[in-house]
Amino acid sequence: MKTAVVQFPGSNCDTDALEAAKLLLDKDAEFVWHTETELPEGTELVFIPGGFSYGDHLRSGAIAARSPIMNAVKAHAEAGGCVLGVCNGFQVLTESGLLPGALSRNRDLHFHCAPVHLVVENADTDFSRAYEKGQVIEIPIAHGEGNFYADAETIGRLETEGRVVFRYKDNPNGSLNDIAGIVNEGGNVLGMMPHPERAVELLLGSEDGRGVFESLKRRK
């Protein structure tokens, strides 16, 4: 799956994302700088990595969501292409309108950096088919603003439409309904706070993140 990893000023998980993509999806995966206006020809997956784009000024992801490359990312998503946003990438997706809701300060106002356990709520998406529904996986988090919030109507729609893909087993940040990862209505855009790209080799402590990438290779 031809993969483009978007880089913003302040991205600090971009190399992790690129290496995971090269290992599991596309040995020729490449970076795309935020000022570009087009994605590389043939791009199938856009990976928006974690970090502190633009130093988290205004709000996390707010400035990055208005970068030139995001017009191409939106067009890619609207055409049915896959988009994966992790941590700050999830924040960028909500700020750009590609996903609903918002990510706010963690409930205890602390930055959390630790492995967490997730429950796979929906194992029938482009990003989760390699897992089993109800499977518990271990993937690390590293965020200070991972508290997912949306109005009651939106939360209800996410739940009834099966768009909550991952849920925290032990909620570290106060996210409503323990939400850790959601997809858009089309199921081709996933935002999640935990870092699957940091859990693809046992040397890193877990291989449980591989399922996200293995699922993309099975895309129908």
Sequence and secondary structure as in RCSB ss.txt:
>XXXX:A:sequence
MKTAVVQFPGSNCDTDALEAAKLLLDKDAEFVWHTETELPEGTELVFIPGGFSYGDHLRSGAIAARSPIMNAVKA
HAEAGGCVLGVCNGFQVLTESGLLPGALSRNRDLHFHCAPVHLVVENADTDFSRAYEKGQVIEIPIAHGEGNFYA
DAETIGRLETEGRVVFRYKDNPNGSLNDIAGIVNEGGNVLGMMPHPERAVELLLGSEDGRGVFESLKRRK
>XXXX:A:secstr
  EEEEE TTB SHHHHHHHHHHHT TT EEEETT SS  TT  EEEE  B GGGG SSTTTTGGGSTHHHHHHH
HHHTT EEEEETHHHHHHHHTTSS SEEE  TTS  EEEEEEEEE    STTTTTS TT EEEEEEEES  EEE 
 HHHHHHHHHTT EEEEESS SS  GGGEEEEE TTS EEEESS GGGSSBGGGTB TTHHHHHHHHT  
